[in-house]
Amino acid sequence: MEFFLVYEKENPENTVRISTDFGDIDILLFEETKFHRANFIYLTKRKYYNGTQFYRVIDNFIIQGGSGDDRKTGVKRKNIGRYLLPRDTNRGFKHDRGTISMPSSDIENPHKLASPYEFFIVQQQGGAHFLNGDYTVFGKVIKGMDVVDKIAAVKTDEPTGLLKTYI
């Protein structure tokens, strides 16, 4: 994690644009969640998210991105490396509508460390506050919630909420 402490100082950006087939989503990344902000900037600059998908879409809940069926995504992960981010849930941020957060890793993970590659945006009206304390909120949509709503409304490929929408 030392790397991200240095990286966040050298890369002070705090906004990211996610371009999708449905339009753009502008995200403000919170300074208080240093590891998560630095990680998201790092992966963006490494072009990790290019070609990934919002692969889990549940209307009136979340859209989740950063993964995909494309073999290139696995190659990118292998090249970047395997690591987890510490949970940072004591900053007072809540899973309100429009916030961006990181899910826990799917590997054995009793401390709910965050998967660095994936993220979700809360689309639910009124927020998804039952997620508070378990996942780190590290930013919020400042423009493009209409795009989030469009993605959330798309009929998914499977009952699990899978959607092939490229980022």
N, C-alpha and C positions, 0 to 999 in steps of 0.2 A: 504494500500500500504506500510505501515511501515514494514510489514512482509517481503516484497520483497527487501526492502533496506537492511535489516539485512541479508536475505538469500543470496543475491548476493555477499555480502562480505565474507560470510562463504563458498560459493560455487563458486570459481573463474573460473571454467571450461568455455571454450569458444568454444568447438567443440562437435558436436553430430553426430552420425552415424544413418541414417535411413536405416533400412534393409527392402527390399521389395522382392516380388516374382521375380522382374526383375533385382535385384542387389542392391548394396549399394549406398547411397548418403551421402557424408560427408559435413557437414554444419559448417561454421565459424560464430559464434554469435558475434555481435558487442558489445564492452564494453560500447559504448556511449548510447545504448538503454537499460538501466539497468533493468527496470521493465520487459520488453519483454524477455531479455536474462534470467533473473532469473526465470521468469514464465516458459519458455521453459525447462530449466534445471530441475526445480521443477517437472513439469509434466512428464518429461522423467524419473527422478529418482523414481517417484511414479508409473511408468510403465503404465501411462494413455494411451500412444499412442500404446502400444502393442495390436494388434488385430484390430486397427482402419483401416480406408480405405482412399485411395484417391478417394473420392466420387464425386468430380466435376472435370472433365477432359475436357479441351477444347484445341485441338491442335492449336499450334501457338498462345497461350495465357497463360494459367496457368494450373497447377494441384493443387487441393486443398484437404488437408487431415485433419485428426484429428477427424473425426466423423464416423458414420457408422450405419447400421441397427441393429447391434448386441445389444441386451438388456443390455449386460454387460457395454457398453459404457455409457448408461444412469445411471446405478448404480454407475459407477466410478465418473461421474460428480456430482451426488447427494452426494457421500461421500466426495469429495474434496470441494464442495461448489460452490455457485453462486457468481461471481464477474466479473467485467469488468476492462480492463486496459486502462489507459489514452493514448490518441493519442500522439505520440512523433515523429513528422514529420519535426522538424526543425534542424536535424543533418546533412543535406546535402546529405543523401543517396537517391538514385533514384531507381525506379523500373526497373533496368536493367535486362537483361537476367541472370537468375541464382540467383536472390535475393529472399529471403524468407521474407514474410510479413504476417500480421494478418488482417483478414477481420473484418468488423464491426459486432457487435452483431446483431442478428435478433430481439431482443426485442426492445421496444420503445427506440430510441437512437438518439436524434437530434444532439448530439455532436460527433457521430461516434466513440464511445468508442469501443475498440477492444474486440472481443470474445477471451478469453484466451485459449480456447481449440482447435481452428482451426488455420490453417496456409495455405498459398499458396506459390508456387514457380513459378516465372515468367519464362515461357518457350519461349515466343515470341522472335523471332530474332529482335534485335534492342531495346528490352525492351517494357514496357507498361507504358510509362511516364505519360499518362493521369491519372494514379492512384496516382501520386506524390501529397503529401499534404493531401490526404484523408486517407491513410493507412500507418502504421509504418513499414518501412523496418528495420529488426533487424538482418539480417545475409545474407550470400551468400553461394552458392554451391562452394566448393573448389575441389571436386572430385565427379564424377557421373552424370554430365549433360547428358551423353549418356543414363543413366537410366531414367532421367526425360523425355528425348525425346522419349524413348521407351514407357513409361507410357502414354505420351501425344498422341502417335500414335495409341494406342489401340482403337478398335471400342468400343464405349460405349453402355451401356444397353438401354439407352433412349436418345431422342433428346436433353435433358437438359444437357448432358455430364456426366451422372452418370456412374461410373465404380466401380466394386467391386474388388479392388486391396488392399490386406491387407498389413499393415505396421508392 
